[in-house]
């Protein structure tokens, strides 16, 4: 069934607009009799307006002037009603509001909207301008400029940035129908005698204007239904028919563009802000879209200049640059081209780097600003398994999508340098770097646990395992040892730590890397094992542990080994073997995270064997527990429960002894005590060790000396950093250039002249059925010949991880087409290091650590000349989804508190909510609290904002500007689509500033001062990445320039240059319109002059006997005498001092002059 759409527009044009549309849920004070029927012949629907019933104002004008005054809209008939509040960019579908709908008749609903009233003076001026236009026959569609100027003069943004011209007719009707306008004496300009017509009678003028407006646009504006009957109201039972919205029954049809929109019968119209899905009854398919702003022709402008930049390769950095000029290498972190494309969080960092790239070009730098793709990845292979689509096809499609989106945002990348890690010409050099690691012993093979899923027949990545089961299919996953390639990053641990100090990175990022490397100094200690009955461990065998607190050795009351410890099977007694094996198998299904941070309760099994504490001589039990990881230290610990929180929890769980050995922890309530202190209970004459009364540092040194003298331990430096697991059992990754000669397990390097070793083409990507990768199924590829011996050999079937290609891509951008080396030495020496590297904080550890490791290896090889790859690093803050509001109801539909039993969250719209104290409440019922939360953008939450939608509606420049204007680059920010409109209005205002051209008049001192203040602020803020405050400064300039009576070219052209890094499309268009034939991308950046910023003249308030008499202007360096001379010229001052004696003069330079006369 087709539904009918009635769109009602409330126009907010006052600077103090504060409210949004909301559903009226207030209690009814008295029954309102509906006005006489008013039927819209087009829609067959009856629409009536009523005053708000609970409004207390008795006076008619005060009721309308009140900011809280609203009008209820009563709809009779089978309608789906949209309410559009153009002020807040908010569209509300009443049909989906559930209990919030209050029917009037049949399927009708009740809505409310604010009344927005101008002052009498501004409305007088406004009505005058519109009347002149209408009486002159000027088509409304061509009248934007004059009306916009009116708003600008009153300090109000013209609210048509997202509305087509036809909307003005509805706006005029709304204003003209207000009582505050009805009785105004409208001034008619002498230049237009036509305006002095009978139109000025209140009724005739309204109808004549509307007829003129409608006909001038050749489209119907309002469907008039005649004058309504009286509307009943508490304070005024009957009011004569007038053209006032709360008393006028009419059906409004907004004749918007048919480009996008919702169905109204058979007619397509577009809502001013957003197009919403009405469902199949509305349009048959529920398609969504958004109406496009018409504030300025941004689509045409942006398409024009993007095409120009591409055709002319404006941002191409030549291969052979002038190396005498300064360079600036600005880089975004390598994006993975996912199938979902960009969301609005992605362009934040990209916009920041683009602003800097454009700014540096104009400052005379050679700029390198490339883009490429970290294109190998697990999602493409997963998709291949599901659809039998080759990952290469999926990846190319995704890359094309990403490129298209990035280009639509006007980023000034040098696309001739575009690279992808999946390109064999690129990963040839990734393989070459691996061979250098292999030849230097930095790449080796070791047995490490992997996530093996028998049901799927494949090894899974950690992120594919949830609670010990596969994400796909929910199958059991087991941890089993497998020979894997490892990179010896630990060999560079100290250098990775030391070189952090010289980097221009945030302290938090540096600390994250320090913590990840986790350098610690402690002791390795050997405990003698006392094997249990039936144990395979030989008597007298040693169990090694590492501890950072050797001073707590006397407090070790038990030991723990990891479930994967290589000696576990030998330690277990016959009695405990089955129980321990079951426990180890269960632990093998957990990830390291589940075993440590996420584990709330400790678990473990006694192995049946014991050890001797070398300090106390006591026999202590050896347990197996999964809170100890095999990859850290030796995979075994001495447990000191009095001074370690995890050991303390475990001891309490299994009732194991707890012995405090550090002062301050004798009381059980103080445990575990993990700080430094003085040792107690720490002496044993039999062992010859006594550290009682010693401080922590002294005690540690004494224990180390004792261990070394007994040959049972020594000082040791340990790292949390583990060697890098550098293999994946996947198809879609860089193949290892490694062979295994027949009959040998020793790896052999593929000769460098045979690189790249490419992936085989295949139509099947199914797992091999063993822990090996799918490549093991392709025997024609696996089986090969050793080029050195000519004997049969087989290839390595694992592939490199996704990290591999992103470890060195910043180098390849410098020399992307080099076929003889990864990079040319001269180019590397000029361009490196990267001057500015921007990316998400989620890459603060692994990617950056791995890239730094590879770079240091390449430095040792002489491939690069810098110790570090990235000079300055900035991590942009996350952009969260829009604020989500919720109330809570019980099963009876009653409002309850969030924590009440049976409370169910019900989403409410932002327009239904208002701030109250530190929280939010429902507008219609302030007693009901509203929960307000923000979440990370995700498809599962449905809060992802597609940048394509914002670009379509407001333009790329608006999106760029808004993302930088939200707040400091590094801060976390909350997205608000309706706030984009604010910066969009700014750009439209800038565009209008140039519409009437510039003059060749020399700028005034005030104009120059405003310009140079802006140049200084924008320059300094851009240099320091304070983009939000730079934009604020440009907004201040546009506000000031709008008030100029003349618009000198010398004052406006430099402003276009300032704008260009931020809103490049509009800036290019304005630059072109100013008569420049070429792009401004390489124009000189404006320079401010300090002498112009100095104020030459100051205004001083003049008082006599403490009362204000006027203002004077004097030179900034002039003193009291000059001020007195100027003050005496004021008539108001002369009257006060003539014939009187001046007893005293109070002069505050630059502020006030007070003359005391008697």
N, C-alpha and C positions, 0 to 999 in steps of 0.2 A: 504494500500500500504506500502510495506516495504521500509524504508529509509536507507541510508548508513551513517555510522559514520566515519568521519576522525578525528582522534585525533592528535593534534599537541602539542608537548611538548617543552617549552622553559626552559632551566635549568639555575637556578640562583645559581652560586657557589662562587661569590665574596662577601666579607664581607660587601661591600657597596651597596648591593642590595636595591634599594629604590622604584622601580616601580612595577606596576602590569599590567596585560593585559588589554587592553581597545579597544573599537571599534573605528575605524578610521573614524572621521567625518570631518577632515581638508579639506580646499578648495583645489581643484586640480589645480596645477600650469600649468601642461601641460599634454596632453594626452599620456598615456603610451601604446605602442603597446604590446600586450601580446606575450610572447615567443612562440616558436613552440609548437605544441600540445604535451603534455606528458600525456599519459593515463595509469592509474593504472589498470592493468589487473584484479586485484582482485575486485576492487570496481566499476570500470567503470567510475571513476571520474577523472577530470583533476585538478591538484593542482599546482599552480605556485607561486613563491615568487618574490616580487619586492622590490626595495629600497623605502624608504619613499620619496615622491616627493618634500616635502617642506624643506628637509634638505639642509642646506646651505654649508656644508663642501665640499671643492673641492678635497682635498686629500683623496685617497681611504682608507688609514689606519686610518686617523683621523676620517673619517666617521664611520668606524667600531668600533673604540675605544670610540667614544662618548657615554655617558650614555643616550643621547636622541635619538640615532639612532634606528630606528625600521624598520621592514620589513613588507610590506603588503603581505598578502596571498590571492591569487586570486583563487577562486574555480569555476570551470565550470561544470555544471551538476546538476541534482536533488538531492542535498545533504542537510542533517541536519548536521551542523558543530558544534563540540565542540572545545573550546579552553581551554586548561588546563595550568595554570601558576603554576608550582610546587613550586615556591618560596613562593607564598602567599597563598597556599592551597585554590585556588579559581577556581571554575568551572563555565564556562559561556555558556549558551545555546543561540547561536545567533538567533535561530529560534523564540525565545520569545522576541526579542528586538524591535520589531515594527519598528518605523521610523529610528532606528539607523542602520538598515541593508542597505548596499549599494550593490546591485546586480552587478555582472560582466557579467554574462550570465545566462539566464534562472533563476533558483532558487538559484544561487550561492550567496555567501556573501563575504565581505571583512573584514579581521581582521588585527590587528597589534600586534607585540610583541617586547619586548626590546631585544637589543643585550647586552650580558654580556661577558666582555672580561677580562681575567687574564693578569697579567704582563708577559713579555717575559720570565723572569727567572722562574717563577712558572710553566708556560706552558711547558717550556723546560723540567723541572723535571717531570711534569705530563705525557707528551708524552713519555718520556723515560721509565717510569714505565709501562705504558700501552703496549708499543711496546714490551718490554721484555716479558711481560706476554703472549701477543698474539703469538710472535715468538716461545715461549717455549711450546706452545700448552696448556697452563694452562686454564682450562675452566673458562669462565667469571663468571659463577654462583658461583665459589668458591673463587673469587678474591676480595671480599669486604674488607677484613682486610687491605691489602696493600694500596688500594686506600684511605681507611678511614684514615690511618696513614698519608698519604700525606696531606690530607686536614687539619688534626689536627696540623701538623707541620707549616702550613701556617695560623693558627689561624682561620680556617673556619670550621663551622659545616658541616659534610658530608651530602649533601642534598639527601640522599636516605632513610630517615627514614620512608617515606610513599610510597616507590616505590619498586617493585620487582627487582631482579637482572638484568632481561632482559633489564631494562631501560638503563643500562650502555652503551649498544651498541649505542643507540641514542645519549647519552651524548658524547661518543667518536667521533661519526661522527660530531657532532656539533663543538667540539673543533678542530678536525683535519681539518675541512673545513675552518677555519679562516685564513686570510692572515698572521696574526701575527705568526701563527705556520708554515705556508707553507714553509718559507725559513730558519727555525731554523737549527742550527747545533746541532743535537741531539747526546748527549754523550751515547755511548754504554758501558755498564759495562764489565770489564774484565772477570767477573765471568760467563758471558753468551755470548760466541762468536756467538751463533746462531743469536743473535740480529743484528750482522753485516752482513746483507744480502741486496739484492737488494730492500728490502722493503723500504729503506730510500729514494727512489725517490718519489717525492711528490704525484704523481697519484697512483703509484703502492702500496705505503705503505698504502694509505687510503683504497683502495679496498681490499688489502690483510688482513688488520686488520679487516675490516668489515666481510669478509668471515670467518675469524677465529672465530670472536666473535659469529657470527650467528650459525656456525656449532657446536661450543662448547656448546651452550645452547640447541641444537637440535630443535631450533625454528627459523623461519625466523625473521630477525630484520628489514630490510628495503627492500621495493619493489623498486628496482632501475629501472629507465626508460631510462637510457642512458643520455649522455650529452645534455644539453639544448642549444638552440640557444642563441644568445646574448640578454641581457636585455637592453632596451633603457633607457638612463639616461641623464639628462641635461648636466652634466659635462663630460660625457664619453659616447658618442653615442653607442659605441660598445666595448664589453669586451670579450676577448676570454673565452671559456668555462673553468671554474675552479670549484673546489669543495668548494664553498662558499655559505652559506645559502641564502643570498639575490640574488644570481645569479644562483641558482641551482633549477631546477624544479623537484620535486620528490613527490611521495605519500608515506606518512609514515604510517606504520601499527605497532602499539606497541603491542608486544606479551605478554600482561600481563596475570596474573593468571585468570582462568575462574571461580574462586570461586564466585565472584559477578561481575556484569558488565552490559553493554548495548549491544544491538544487532548490529552487523556489518554484514549485510547479514545474513548468517546462523551461523556466528562465534560469540562467546561470548568473549568480552574483558572487562577488568575493567580499569576505569580511575584511575590515580595515587592518586588523592585526594578525590574526592567525586563522587559518582554515582548520576546522575541526571535523573529525569524522562523525557524521550523523547516523551512520549505519545504513543497512541495505534499504530501509524505507525511505531514506533521504535521497540517495543517489544510486542505489543499486549495487554499489561495490565498496562503499566505505572508504574511498580513497582520501588520502590526506594531502595537504599542501599548505602554503602560506602565501598571504598577499604581499606584494612587493611594494616597498616604499617608492614614492614619486618625488621625494624631496629634491633630488637632483639625479640626472641620468647616469647613475653609477655603473649600471651594467654595460652600457655602451662605452663609457669611459674606460672601464677596466678591461673589457675585451679588446679595445683599440690598442691600449698600451702594452698589454701582454703580447699581442701579436707583433707589435713594433719591436719589443725587446727580443722576442724569439727570432724574428726575421733579421734583425741587425746584430744579433749576438752581443747585445749591449754589455753583458756582464762576463764575457769571456776573458779569462786571464791568459795572455799570450804565453806560449811555451818559453820564449826568450824575452824576459822582462828586463827593464833597465834596473840592474842591481845596485845602482848608485842611489836609488830612491828607497825610502823606508818601506818595509813590508808589514803586512798584517794578515796573519792566517787565522781565520775565524771558522770554527767547525762545530757542527751539531753531532751529538752522539748518533752513531749508525742506527737507523731505524730498521726494525723487522717489518716487512710488508705483509701484514696480516690481511685476511680476507675481509674483515669488517671495515677496513679503511681507517681514516683519521676520525677521532672525536675532538671536541674543542680543547681538550687538554694538551693535545700534541702540538698545535701551532704556537703555544706560549713560548717555548724555547726557541723554535724556529724563527718567530717574529723578532725575538731579542737579538739573535745573531744577525738577522737581516738588517735590523736598524743599525747595528754597529758596522756591518759591512758597507752599507750605503754611506754612512757618516765618514768612515775612514777613506773611502774613495774620494769624497769631496774634500777631505783634508790632505789629499795628495799622496796617499799611500798606494803601493801595489797591493791589491787585496786578493786573497785566495779564499773563495767561499764555495766549496763544492758540496755535492750530495750524492749518496749512493745507497746501497741496500745490503743489509746483513741477511741474505736471502735463504741460506740453509736454515732449516728449522723443523722441529717436530710436528707442528700443526699441518704442514704441507704433506708430510708422510702419512699422518693419521687420515687426512682427507683422501689420500691415494688408496689406502686400505679400504675405505668405505665406498669409494666410487670408481675405483680402478682408473683414476685419472692420474697421469704421470705428474709427479711433483713439479717438474719443470714447467708444465702447462699452467698449473695452479699458481706457481710463483710468478711467472711472467704476467699473468692476468692481474695478480695483486700489485705487482710493481707498477704496471701501467695505471692502475687505479690510484695508487699513492702519488705517482708523478703528476697525474692530472689534477689531483687535489692540491698538491703543493704549488703547481703552476697557477692555479686559479687564485691563489693567495698573493701572487705577485712577488714571491721570494726571488732574490737576485742571485740565484745559483749559476755557476758555470756548468751548464749541462753537458758541455763537451768533455768534461772530466768524470762523468757518471760511471760508477763501477758497481759491480755486484759480486758478492763472494762466490756465487754459483758459476761465474764465467771461468772456464778453464784457463783463459789467459791470466786471470787473477789468481786462482788457487794453484796454478803452477808455482808461484812464488811462495804461497803458504806452505806447499810441500817442500820447497827448497829450504825454507827456514827450519822446518821440522828436521830435515836431514842434517842441518848444521848442529841442531840440538843433539841429534842421535850420535853424530860423530864425536861430540865432546862429552859424551856420557851423561848428558842432561835429559835424555829420553831413554827410558828403560822399561822393562816389563816386570810386573809383580802380581802376586795373587791378592786380589781385593774382592770384597763382597759386592755382589750385584743383585738387583731385584729381578728374580726369575719367576715368570708366571707360566707354569706348565700348560694351563688351559689355553692360553693365547699363543703359547710356543715362542715367546720372545722375552727379552730383557726389557724392563720398563725403567723410564727415568723416575727420579724421586717424586716429581710432581704428578706422575701418573698413578701413584700408590696412595691410597687413603685407608687408614686404619688396617693396614696389612692386606688390603685387597686391591685389585685393579680398578681403576676408575672406569674403564670400559669393560662391562660384563660382571663386575663385582666378584672376580675370581680370586682364590687365595694366591698370595705372592710370598715367595721364600727368598731369603738372603743366602746366597751360596758363593763360595770363592771362585773366581775366574781370573785367568791371566789377562791383565789389562796393561795398556800403555800408560806410563806415568811420566810427568815432567818434574824435574828436580828443582822446583821453585824455592825449596828450603835452602839451597846453596846460595841464594841471593837474599836471604831473609834480612841479614844485617844491613846490606846496602839499601834494600827497600825501606827499612826503617830510617836509616841515617839521612837519606836524600829527601825525606819528607820535609825536613826543616827548611829547605831552600825554596819550597813551592809556594806560589800565591794561591793557596787553597784555604777554604774555611777550616777553622780549628776543629770543628765537629767531624768533617770528612777525614782529616788527618788522624784524629783520634780513633775513628772507626777502623782505619787501616792498621793503626798500631795495635788495637785490640784484636783484630783478626790475625795479625802476625803473632801476637801474644808471646813476646819474648819474656822469659822468666829465668831467674837463676835459683838453683836449688841443689838437691843432692840425689844421686842414684844410690839406692841401698839394696843389699842382697840379704834376703831372709832365707834361713835354712828351712827346708821342707821336711815335715814329719809325715810320711805317706800313710794314708789309711789302709785298712786291711783290704787286700785285693787290688790296691792301686798299682799302676804301672810305673809310677815315678820311683826312681832310685833313691834310697836313703842318702841324705846329705846333699841332695840337689838344691840349687838356689832358685829363688823366685825374685826377680828384679822389680823394684818399684821406683817411681820418681816422685819427689815431693818438694814443694817450695818452702815447707816448714819443717826442716829437720829438727828444730828445737822442740817439736811436739812428739818426738819418737817415743818417749815414756808413756804417752797417752794412747798409743796404737793398741787397741784391744781386739782387733780382728783384721783380716785381709779380704780383699774382693778381687776376683778376676773377671774379665769380660766374657760373655758367652762365646765369643769367637776367639778367645785366647788360644794360641797354638798348643799350650801345655794342659789345657783343661781335661782332655780325654785321659791323660796320664795321671792327673791329680785325683780323679774321682775314684772313690772306693767302690768295691763291688756292690755293697748295699745301696749306695746312692746313685749308681750309674744310670739306671732307667729314669729316675726322677730328674736327674741333671740333663740327660739327653732330651727329655720332653720339654724341659724349661728352655734349653738352648734353641730348640726348634721353634718354639713359640716366640722367643726373642728375635729370631731371624726374620720374622714377618713384620717387625716394627722398624720404622725409620729412626735415624739418630735423634731427630727432633722429638718423636714420640717417646723415646727412651730417656730423654733428659728434661727439656723445658716443659713439655706437655704432660709429663707423668706426675700425677697427683699422689699416688700411693706407691711405696717402694715394694718390690718383689725380689725374691732370691731363693737359693737353695744351698744348704750346706754341702760341700763336696765330700765330706768324710775324711779330709786330710787336714793337717795342722801345720803351723810354722812356729819358729822360735823368734820372739822379739829380742833382737841382739842387745838392747839396752837393759831390759828388765829380766831377761832370761825366762819369761813366762811363755807357756804354750798358748797360742791364739788360733782360733778356727779360720779356715779359708773357705769363703763363700763364693758362689757365682751369682752375679746380679747384673741386670741390664742397664743400671744407671752408670756403669763404667763402660767406656767405649774402647774397643780394641785399637782404634786408630790414634789414640792420644797417649803420649808417654810410652810405657811398656805394656799397656793394656791390663795392668794390675796396680792396686793401690794398697797402702797401709791405711787403715781406717782409724781416724781419731775423732770419735763422735762428740767429744766435749768441745771440739774446736772446728768443726765443719758441719754445715747445716744438713747436707745430704747424708753424711755418715750418721748424724744425730737422729734423723728421721728413720733411717734403716735400723739403727740400734734399738730405738723405741719400738719399732714394729716387731722385731724378733727377740726382744728382751736380752740384748747383748750388753756387756759391761761398759760403763761410761766413766772415764777417769780424767778429771780436770788436772791440767799440768801448767796452766797459765794463771797467774793471780788475777783476781777480779771475777773468777768463774767458780768459786767454791760452792756458791749457792746454786741449787738446781734451777732456780728461776732465771739465772743469768746465762744459762746454756742454750745454744752453743755460743761460746765467746770466740770470735774470729780475729780479734785485734791483737796488737802487740801488748806486751806486758812483762811481768817478771815470773820466771819459772818457779814452780813448786812441785812437790812430789816427783822430782826429777833427779834422783841420785840412786846409784847401786854400786856398793863397794865391790861386789863380785865381778861386775863388768868393767869397773874402773872408770866409770863416767859419772860425773857430778856437775850439774848445771843449775842446781838450786840457787835462787837469789840473783841469777844473771838476767839482764835484759835480753830482749828477743835477738837483737843483732849479735851480741856477744855470745849468746847461747848457741846460735846457729854456727858461728865460726868454731866454737869448741867442739860441737858434734861432728862437723866436717873433718877436723883434725883427728878426732878419735876414730871415725870410720876409716880414714886413710891409713891410720896406724894399725888398725886391725885387718886391713885389706878386705873390708866388706862394703866399701862404698867410696864415693868421691864427689867432688863438686861437679855440677853439670849445668849447662845452659840448654834450655828446652824451648820449643816453640809450639804454640797452638796450631800454627800454620802447618798443614799437611802437604805433601807433594801432590801435584795436580793430576787428578784422574783425567786422562786425555783420550779416552776412547768411548765410543758409543756403538751399540750393536744395532745400527741403523743403515738404511740404504742412502738416505738423502744427507750426505755430508762429504767432506773432502776425503778421498781414498788415501790410505797411508802408502807412501812409496816404499813399501817393504815386501821382500820375498823371503820364503822359507825353502831352501834347497831340499830336494827329496831326501828323506831319511834324517833330517835335522830340524831341530826346533830353534836354532839360532837365527835371529833375523838378519837379513842382508839388505843393504840400501839399494834401491833402483838407481842406476846411473843418472846424473843430473841432465845429461843430454837427451834422456827419454822422458823428461817431464814436459807437460803435465801427464800424470796418470789419471785418465778420465774415468768417470763412472760408466758402466756398461748400460746401453739402452735395453730396457726390459718392459714387458707388459704386465708383469706380476710383481707385487711388492709384499707378498705374504711372508710371514716369519718362516725361518728355516726349520722350526720345530725343535731346535736346540738353542742353547744360549748364544750361538753365533748369529751374526746379522743376516738379513735377507740376501746379501751378496754371496753367501755360502751356497745358495741354490743355483747360482749361475756358473756352472762348471766351466763353460768355455772361457769365462773371464778369470776364474780362480786358477785354473790350470794353465801354467805358462812355462817359460824357459828362463833359466838363470843366464843373463847375457854374458856374464864373465866366464862361466864354465860350459855353457851349452847344455847343461843337464836339466832335467825336469825340476820344476819348482812350483810352489803355490803362493798365491798372493795373500796378504793380510786382508781379512774380511770385515774387520771393524772399520769405522770411519771416525774422523775427527769430530770433536764437539763443535757446537755453534760458536763458541768463544774463539775458535782458531782464527777465522777470517776477520773478526773484529779487533784482533790484537795488533794489527799493523796497517790497517786501511788508510790511516792518516798519512802514511808515507806514500802509498800508491797514488793518492790524489795529486801529489806533487809531480808525479811522472807516470801517468796512467798508461801510456802506450809504449813504454820501454820494453823491448823484447830480449835485451841482453842482461838486464839486472833489475832487481826490485825497484831501484831508484838511482838516478844520476847523482853522483857525489856533489857536484857543484850546486845543483838545484836543492839538494837536501841541506847543504850548508847555508844557503840563502834563506830558505823558507822555515826551517825548523828552529825552535820548537813551535808548536801550535800556540798562538798568542792568547786565544780565548776559546775555551772548550765548554759548551753548555749541554747539560743533559739532566736526566732525573736522578734523584738521590738513591733510587733503588740500585743504581750501578756503582754506588760509591765504593764498594769493596771489590767484588770479583772482577768485573770488566777492567776497572782501573788498575787493579793489582796485577792481573795477567798481562795487560798491555805494557805496564811498567817493566815487568819481568822480561818480556820479549825484547823491549827496547834496550834494556841493559845488556842482554845477550848480543844484540846487534851492535851495540856500542863496543863491546869487547871484540867483536869481529871486524870492527872498522867500517861497518856499513853506515853508521850514523855518527854524528859528531857531538851530539848532546847526550847528557846522562839521563835526562827526563824528557818524555814526549810532550807533556802538556804544562805550559807555564802557568796560566791562570785557569782555574776551574770554577765554574758556577753551577750550582744545582738549583734549577727552578723549582718553585713550590708547586705542589699538586693543586689542580683545579677540581674541586668536589662538585657533585651534582647540586641541583637547586634544593633549597630548604623544603623539607617534607613535613607537613603538619598533620597531626592525628589527634582525635579525641577517642575516648574509650567508653564502650557501652556494654551492659550485661545482656543476658539472653532475653530479658524483658524490654530491651531497647532503652533502658535508663542510663543516664550518664553516670559513670563511676570513675574512680581513680585508676591509674595505670596498674598499680600493684594489687588492686582488688582481685579476688578470685573470680575467674570467669570473664575478666575484662577482655574485650575484643577491640582491636585498633580499627578505627574508621577514618579514612583519609578525608581531609577537608582542604578546601582551596585557600590560597593565601589571602584572597579577597574576603574570606569569612572570618579572618583572624585579626586581632589588634594586640598591640603591646600593652602590658600592664605590669608595672614594676620590673622585675627581672625575668618575667615569663610572658606567656601569651594566653589569651582567652578568646572565646567566641564573641564576635561582635553582638550577635543576637541574644547571647546569654552569658554575660561576663562572669557568672558563677562557675562556668565550665572551663577548666584549665585545658590548654592545648599543648601537646608535646611537639617541639620543633627540633628536627634532627637533620643532619646532612650526612651523605654517604659518598663513598668513592663511586665514580661513574662505572657502571657495568651493565652489560646486556641483560643479565639475569634480574637486575632491579628495574630495568626499563627507564633509567634516568640518563642514558647517553644522549648527548646533544651532537648532532651531525653538523660539522661546520658548513657543509654544502647548503643546509637550510638557512643558516645565518647569512651566508654570502648571497644567496638568492634574494633574501628579504631586505638586507641592509647593505650588502656589498663587502668585498674583501677588506677595503680600508677600514670600515667600521669594525669588523671582527679583529683586525690587527690592533687597532687603536684601543678597543675595549679590553682586550687581553692584557695590554700593557698598562691600562688605566686602573685596573682592578686593585692594584696595590703593589708593594715592592716585589720584584721578580722572585726573590727567594722565599716569599711567604706562601703559606697555604691559603687558597682563596675559594670562595663559594660562587658558583656560576649563577647568573641571573639574566635570562634572555631579555627580559623587559628593560634591563639597564643598558643593553646595547643601544637602545634608542637614544639615550643621552648623548653618547659620542657621535652617533649618526646625525643628530641635530646640529652638533658642533660643526661637522663637515659640511652640512648643508648651509650653515650660516657663513662659513668660509667661502663656499662657492658663490653665495649671493653677494658677498663682499666685493667680488671681482666682476659681477655681471654687468655693471654699468661702466666698466672700464676704469682706467687710471688716468690721472693728470700728470703733466710734466712740471707741476708746481713744486718748488723746493719744500721739503717737509718742515713743519714748525719745530720749535725746540721740544715741545711736549710730545710730538709724534716721534721725533728722533729718540727721545729719552725712553719712550715705551718700547720702541724697536730694539734699542741696544740693551735695555734691561732684559728683554726676551731672548736676544741672541746669547747673552752671557749665561742666563739661567738654563736655556736648552742645551747649550754647548757643555757646560759643566755637568749637568745631570746626565746627559747622554754618555759622556766619557765615563762616568761612575755608575752606569747602568740604572740610574734612578729615572726610569722611563715615565712612571706615573706623574712625578712632579714636573717633568719636562712638558708633558701634555697639558697639565694644569696651567703652566706658564703660557703656552700657546692659546689656550682658551681665554686667558686674561687679555692677551693681545687682541684676539678677535672681538671680544666684548668692547674693548676700548676703540678699536678701529671702526667698528660699526657706527659709533657716534661721531666719527669725523665728518665734517661738512665737505671736505675735499679728500681725495684718496690718492696721494702722491705715489707715483711708480717707485720712487727711490725708497719709500717706506714699506711698500707691499712686496716688491720682488724678493728682498732678503727673507721675508717671512715664508714665502713659498719654498725657498731652499731649506729652511728649518723644518718645514712640514714634511719634506720629501722622504726622509728615511722612515717616517711613521705611516704616512698615507701616500705612498708613491704614485698611485694611479691619478688621484685628484691633483696632486702637485704637478705631475707631468702635463696634465690637461691645462691647468692654470698657466703654467710656464709657456706652453704652446700658444694659448690665447693672448698672452702678453707680447706675442710677436717673435718668439725665439724658434728657429727652425729645428734645432737639435734637442736631444734629451738633456735633462739637467743632471743626469747621473754623475757626470764628472765636472760639474760646475764647482767653483771654489766655494767652500763653506764660509758663511758670513763671519766677520770679525768685529767684536764690539770695541768701542773706544771708551776708556774710563772717564775721560774728560766730559764726554757727553752725558754720562751717568750722574755726574755731579750736578746737584741742584744749584742753579745760579741765582734764583729768586726764591724768597720764602714769603709765605703769607703769615701775617701776625694779627692776632685779635687785639683790638683797641678797646680799652675800658676807661671810663671816667668815674672815679669814686666807686669802683668795683662793679659798675654796670656796663654791659656790652653796648658799644656804640658803632662798631663796624669792623671791617678788615682792611689792611693795607698790605702792599707788596714792596719789599725792599731787597737789595742785594744780599746774598747770603753772608757776605763778610762785613756788611754795614752794621753800625752800632746804634746806640741810643739816640744820638743826635739826628741821624737820618730817619729813624723811626718817628721821632717827635715832629720833624719837619713834614713827613708824609701824613701823620695823624692830624696835624693842624689844618690840612686841606679838606678834611671831612667836615661837612656842614654839621653833622650830628655832634661832632667833637667841639666845633667852634661855638655852638650854642651853649655848651656846658662850661667852657673855660673863659669866654669873653667877659671881661671886667672882673675876673677873679684872680686870686693869687695861686700860682701852682706851688703847693706846699711840698709835694714829693712825687717822684716818678719811679715806678717799679717796672724794670725792664728785664725780661727773660729772653735772651737771644733765640730767635727762631720760633718763639711761642706767643708771648703776650707783652703788651704795653699797657700799664695802668697809671692814669694820671689822677693824682689827688689834688683837687682844686677847691678852694674855699672863697 
